[in-house]
Amino acid sequence: MARNLREVIAAVQAERRAKIAAAYKQKLIAKKKERRLEEAKRVIELDRNLIVIAVLIIGLPIIAALAAMLTVLAVGGH
């Protein structure tokens, strides 16, 4: 009887350890997914910033050229 009781106790302890390990593994997986999501958000934000910078680099000279043309037309018209 004592041997069977020891086996039952050992089995219960092993099951409990297995459940704890599974819960810990799920936490680690959730944290890893959260880190990947944060990294993806940072990459998207960086891409957005690079697009804004590119638009400014391309757009500002065009605007300056148009302003210069309008100034020439305005001065030449008087």
Phi and psi in radians as a Rosetta constraint file:
Dihedral C 1 N 2 CA 2 C 2 CIRCULARHARMONIC -1.116 0.35
Dihedral N 2 CA 2 C 2 N 3 CIRCULARHARMONIC -0.630 0.35
Dihedral C 2 N 3 CA 3 C 3 CIRCULARHARMONIC -1.168 0.35
Dihedral N 3 CA 3 C 3 N 4 CIRCULARHARMONIC -0.736 0.35
Dihedral C 3 N 4 CA 4 C 4 CIRCULARHARMONIC -1.124 0.35
Dihedral N 4 CA 4 C 4 N 5 CIRCULARHARMONIC -0.682 0.35
Dihedral C 4 N 5 CA 5 C 5 CIRCULARHARMONIC -1.110 0.35
Dihedral N 5 CA 5 C 5 N 6 CIRCULARHARMONIC -0.733 0.35
Dihedral C 5 N 6 CA 6 C 6 CIRCULARHARMONIC -1.085 0.35
Dihedral N 6 CA 6 C 6 N 7 CIRCULARHARMONIC -0.712 0.35
Dihedral C 6 N 7 CA 7 C 7 CIRCULARHARMONIC -1.132 0.35
Dihedral N 7 CA 7 C 7 N 8 CIRCULARHARMONIC -0.708 0.35
Dihedral C 7 N 8 CA 8 C 8 CIRCULARHARMONIC -1.115 0.35
Dihedral N 8 CA 8 C 8 N 9 CIRCULARHARMONIC -0.793 0.35
Dihedral C 8 N 9 CA 9 C 9 CIRCULARHARMONIC -1.081 0.35
Dihedral N 9 CA 9 C 9 N 10 CIRCULARHARMONIC -0.773 0.35
Dihedral C 9 N 10 CA 10 C 10 CIRCULARHARMONIC -1.091 0.35
Dihedral N 10 CA 10 C 10 N 11 CIRCULARHARMONIC -0.706 0.35
Dihedral C 10 N 11 CA 11 C 11 CIRCULARHARMONIC -1.155 0.35
Dihedral N 11 CA 11 C 11 N 12 CIRCULARHARMONIC -0.708 0.35
Dihedral C 11 N 12 CA 12 C 12 CIRCULARHARMONIC -1.129 0.35
Dihedral N 12 CA 12 C 12 N 13 CIRCULARHARMONIC -0.750 0.35
Dihedral C 12 N 13 CA 13 C 13 CIRCULARHARMONIC -1.117 0.35
Dihedral N 13 CA 13 C 13 N 14 CIRCULARHARMONIC -0.718 0.35
Dihedral C 13 N 14 CA 14 C 14 CIRCULARHARMONIC -1.131 0.35
Dihedral N 14 CA 14 C 14 N 15 CIRCULARHARMONIC -0.697 0.35
Dihedral C 14 N 15 CA 15 C 15 CIRCULARHARMONIC -1.132 0.35
Dihedral N 15 CA 15 C 15 N 16 CIRCULARHARMONIC -0.719 0.35
Dihedral C 15 N 16 CA 16 C 16 CIRCULARHARMONIC -1.115 0.35
Dihedral N 16 CA 16 C 16 N 17 CIRCULARHARMONIC -0.750 0.35
Dihedral C 16 N 17 CA 17 C 17 CIRCULARHARMONIC -1.084 0.35
Dihedral N 17 CA 17 C 17 N 18 CIRCULARHARMONIC -0.691 0.35
Dihedral C 17 N 18 CA 18 C 18 CIRCULARHARMONIC -1.125 0.35
Dihedral N 18 CA 18 C 18 N 19 CIRCULARHARMONIC -0.715 0.35
Dihedral C 18 N 19 CA 19 C 19 CIRCULARHARMONIC -1.134 0.35
Dihedral N 19 CA 19 C 19 N 20 CIRCULARHARMONIC -0.745 0.35
Dihedral C 19 N 20 CA 20 C 20 CIRCULARHARMONIC -1.105 0.35
Dihedral N 20 CA 20 C 20 N 21 CIRCULARHARMONIC -0.755 0.35
Dihedral C 20 N 21 CA 21 C 21 CIRCULARHARMONIC -1.105 0.35
Dihedral N 21 CA 21 C 21 N 22 CIRCULARHARMONIC -0.709 0.35
Dihedral C 21 N 22 CA 22 C 22 CIRCULARHARMONIC -1.141 0.35
Dihedral N 22 CA 22 C 22 N 23 CIRCULARHARMONIC -0.727 0.35
Dihedral C 22 N 23 CA 23 C 23 CIRCULARHARMONIC -1.130 0.35
Dihedral N 23 CA 23 C 23 N 24 CIRCULARHARMONIC -0.720 0.35
Dihedral C 23 N 24 CA 24 C 24 CIRCULARHARMONIC -1.108 0.35
Dihedral N 24 CA 24 C 24 N 25 CIRCULARHARMONIC -0.723 0.35
Dihedral C 24 N 25 CA 25 C 25 CIRCULARHARMONIC -1.102 0.35
Dihedral N 25 CA 25 C 25 N 26 CIRCULARHARMONIC -0.713 0.35
Dihedral C 25 N 26 CA 26 C 26 CIRCULARHARMONIC -1.096 0.35
Dihedral N 26 CA 26 C 26 N 27 CIRCULARHARMONIC -0.686 0.35
Dihedral C 26 N 27 CA 27 C 27 CIRCULARHARMONIC -1.097 0.35
Dihedral N 27 CA 27 C 27 N 28 CIRCULARHARMONIC -0.763 0.35
Dihedral C 27 N 28 CA 28 C 28 CIRCULARHARMONIC -1.097 0.35
Dihedral N 28 CA 28 C 28 N 29 CIRCULARHARMONIC -0.722 0.35
Dihedral C 28 N 29 CA 29 C 29 CIRCULARHARMONIC -1.113 0.35
Dihedral N 29 CA 29 C 29 N 30 CIRCULARHARMONIC -0.732 0.35
Dihedral C 29 N 30 CA 30 C 30 CIRCULARHARMONIC -1.121 0.35
Dihedral N 30 CA 30 C 30 N 31 CIRCULARHARMONIC -0.731 0.35
Dihedral C 30 N 31 CA 31 C 31 CIRCULARHARMONIC -1.126 0.35
Dihedral N 31 CA 31 C 31 N 32 CIRCULARHARMONIC -0.710 0.35
Dihedral C 31 N 32 CA 32 C 32 CIRCULARHARMONIC -1.100 0.35
Dihedral N 32 CA 32 C 32 N 33 CIRCULARHARMONIC -0.754 0.35
Dihedral C 32 N 33 CA 33 C 33 CIRCULARHARMONIC -1.104 0.35
Dihedral N 33 CA 33 C 33 N 34 CIRCULARHARMONIC -0.697 0.35
Dihedral C 33 N 34 CA 34 C 34 CIRCULARHARMONIC -1.123 0.35
Dihedral N 34 CA 34 C 34 N 35 CIRCULARHARMONIC -0.728 0.35
Dihedral C 34 N 35 CA 35 C 35 CIRCULARHARMONIC -1.106 0.35
Dihedral N 35 CA 35 C 35 N 36 CIRCULARHARMONIC -0.714 0.35
Dihedral C 35 N 36 CA 36 C 36 CIRCULARHARMONIC -1.109 0.35
Dihedral N 36 CA 36 C 36 N 37 CIRCULARHARMONIC -0.706 0.35
Dihedral C 36 N 37 CA 37 C 37 CIRCULARHARMONIC -1.110 0.35
Dihedral N 37 CA 37 C 37 N 38 CIRCULARHARMONIC -0.767 0.35
Dihedral C 37 N 38 CA 38 C 38 CIRCULARHARMONIC -1.098 0.35
Dihedral N 38 CA 38 C 38 N 39 CIRCULARHARMONIC -0.718 0.35
Dihedral C 38 N 39 CA 39 C 39 CIRCULARHARMONIC -1.108 0.35
Dihedral N 39 CA 39 C 39 N 40 CIRCULARHARMONIC -0.728 0.35
Dihedral C 39 N 40 CA 40 C 40 CIRCULARHARMONIC -1.099 0.35
Dihedral N 40 CA 40 C 40 N 41 CIRCULARHARMONIC -0.696 0.35
Dihedral C 40 N 41 CA 41 C 41 CIRCULARHARMONIC -1.093 0.35
Dihedral N 41 CA 41 C 41 N 42 CIRCULARHARMONIC -0.729 0.35
Dihedral C 41 N 42 CA 42 C 42 CIRCULARHARMONIC -1.108 0.35
Dihedral N 42 CA 42 C 42 N 43 CIRCULARHARMONIC -0.722 0.35
Dihedral C 42 N 43 CA 43 C 43 CIRCULARHARMONIC -1.116 0.35
Dihedral N 43 CA 43 C 43 N 44 CIRCULARHARMONIC -0.745 0.35
Dihedral C 43 N 44 CA 44 C 44 CIRCULARHARMONIC -1.101 0.35
Dihedral N 44 CA 44 C 44 N 45 CIRCULARHARMONIC -0.737 0.35
Dihedral C 44 N 45 CA 45 C 45 CIRCULARHARMONIC -1.116 0.35
Dihedral N 45 CA 45 C 45 N 46 CIRCULARHARMONIC -0.712 0.35
Dihedral C 45 N 46 CA 46 C 46 CIRCULARHARMONIC -1.109 0.35
Dihedral N 46 CA 46 C 46 N 47 CIRCULARHARMONIC -0.770 0.35
Dihedral C 46 N 47 CA 47 C 47 CIRCULARHARMONIC -1.047 0.35
Dihedral N 47 CA 47 C 47 N 48 CIRCULARHARMONIC -0.745 0.35
Dihedral C 47 N 48 CA 48 C 48 CIRCULARHARMONIC -1.078 0.35
Dihedral N 48 CA 48 C 48 N 49 CIRCULARHARMONIC -0.762 0.35
Dihedral C 48 N 49 CA 49 C 49 CIRCULARHARMONIC -1.122 0.35
Dihedral N 49 CA 49 C 49 N 50 CIRCULARHARMONIC -0.703 0.35
Dihedral C 49 N 50 CA 50 C 50 CIRCULARHARMONIC -1.138 0.35
Dihedral N 50 CA 50 C 50 N 51 CIRCULARHARMONIC -0.654 0.35
Dihedral C 50 N 51 CA 51 C 51 CIRCULARHARMONIC -1.123 0.35
Dihedral N 51 CA 51 C 51 N 52 CIRCULARHARMONIC -0.751 0.35
Dihedral C 51 N 52 CA 52 C 52 CIRCULARHARMONIC -1.083 0.35
Dihedral N 52 CA 52 C 52 N 53 CIRCULARHARMONIC -0.773 0.35
Dihedral C 52 N 53 CA 53 C 53 CIRCULARHARMONIC -1.093 0.35
Dihedral N 53 CA 53 C 53 N 54 CIRCULARHARMONIC -0.750 0.35
Dihedral C 53 N 54 CA 54 C 54 CIRCULARHARMONIC -1.109 0.35
Dihedral N 54 CA 54 C 54 N 55 CIRCULARHARMONIC -0.716 0.35
Dihedral C 54 N 55 CA 55 C 55 CIRCULARHARMONIC -1.104 0.35
Dihedral N 55 CA 55 C 55 N 56 CIRCULARHARMONIC -0.734 0.35
Dihedral C 55 N 56 CA 56 C 56 CIRCULARHARMONIC -1.136 0.35
Dihedral N 56 CA 56 C 56 N 57 CIRCULARHARMONIC -0.751 0.35
Dihedral C 56 N 57 CA 57 C 57 CIRCULARHARMONIC -1.101 0.35
Dihedral N 57 CA 57 C 57 N 58 CIRCULARHARMONIC -0.694 0.35
Dihedral C 57 N 58 CA 58 C 58 CIRCULARHARMONIC -1.400 0.35
Dihedral N 58 CA 58 C 58 N 59 CIRCULARHARMONIC -0.696 0.35
Dihedral C 58 N 59 CA 59 C 59 CIRCULARHARMONIC -1.315 0.35
Dihedral N 59 CA 59 C 59 N 60 CIRCULARHARMONIC -0.683 0.35
Dihedral C 59 N 60 CA 60 C 60 CIRCULARHARMONIC -1.084 0.35
Dihedral N 60 CA 60 C 60 N 61 CIRCULARHARMONIC -0.778 0.35
Dihedral C 60 N 61 CA 61 C 61 CIRCULARHARMONIC -1.101 0.35
Dihedral N 61 CA 61 C 61 N 62 CIRCULARHARMONIC -0.627 0.35
Dihedral C 61 N 62 CA 62 C 62 CIRCULARHARMONIC -1.134 0.35
Dihedral N 62 CA 62 C 62 N 63 CIRCULARHARMONIC -0.777 0.35
Dihedral C 62 N 63 CA 63 C 63 CIRCULARHARMONIC -1.102 0.35
Dihedral N 63 CA 63 C 63 N 64 CIRCULARHARMONIC -0.729 0.35
Dihedral C 63 N 64 CA 64 C 64 CIRCULARHARMONIC -1.108 0.35
Dihedral N 64 CA 64 C 64 N 65 CIRCULARHARMONIC -0.712 0.35
Dihedral C 64 N 65 CA 65 C 65 CIRCULARHARMONIC -1.133 0.35
Dihedral N 65 CA 65 C 65 N 66 CIRCULARHARMONIC -0.742 0.35
Dihedral C 65 N 66 CA 66 C 66 CIRCULARHARMONIC -1.107 0.35
Dihedral N 66 CA 66 C 66 N 67 CIRCULARHARMONIC -0.707 0.35
Dihedral C 66 N 67 CA 67 C 67 CIRCULARHARMONIC -1.107 0.35
Dihedral N 67 CA 67 C 67 N 68 CIRCULARHARMONIC -0.716 0.35
Dihedral C 67 N 68 CA 68 C 68 CIRCULARHARMONIC -1.112 0.35
Dihedral N 68 CA 68 C 68 N 69 CIRCULARHARMONIC -0.741 0.35
Dihedral C 68 N 69 CA 69 C 69 CIRCULARHARMONIC -1.095 0.35
Dihedral N 69 CA 69 C 69 N 70 CIRCULARHARMONIC -0.753 0.35
Dihedral C 69 N 70 CA 70 C 70 CIRCULARHARMONIC -1.121 0.35
Dihedral N 70 CA 70 C 70 N 71 CIRCULARHARMONIC -0.668 0.35
Dihedral C 70 N 71 CA 71 C 71 CIRCULARHARMONIC -1.112 0.35
Dihedral N 71 CA 71 C 71 N 72 CIRCULARHARMONIC -0.768 0.35
Dihedral C 71 N 72 CA 72 C 72 CIRCULARHARMONIC -1.068 0.35
Dihedral N 72 CA 72 C 72 N 73 CIRCULARHARMONIC -0.757 0.35
Dihedral C 72 N 73 CA 73 C 73 CIRCULARHARMONIC -1.138 0.35
Dihedral N 73 CA 73 C 73 N 74 CIRCULARHARMONIC -0.703 0.35
Dihedral C 73 N 74 CA 74 C 74 CIRCULARHARMONIC -1.183 0.35
Dihedral N 74 CA 74 C 74 N 75 CIRCULARHARMONIC -0.735 0.35
Dihedral C 74 N 75 CA 75 C 75 CIRCULARHARMONIC -1.250 0.35
Dihedral N 75 CA 75 C 75 N 76 CIRCULARHARMONIC -0.710 0.35
Dihedral C 75 N 76 CA 76 C 76 CIRCULARHARMONIC -1.183 0.35
Dihedral N 76 CA 76 C 76 N 77 CIRCULARHARMONIC -0.470 0.35
Dihedral C 76 N 77 CA 77 C 77 CIRCULARHARMONIC -1.291 0.35
Dihedral N 77 CA 77 C 77 N 78 CIRCULARHARMONIC -0.414 0.35
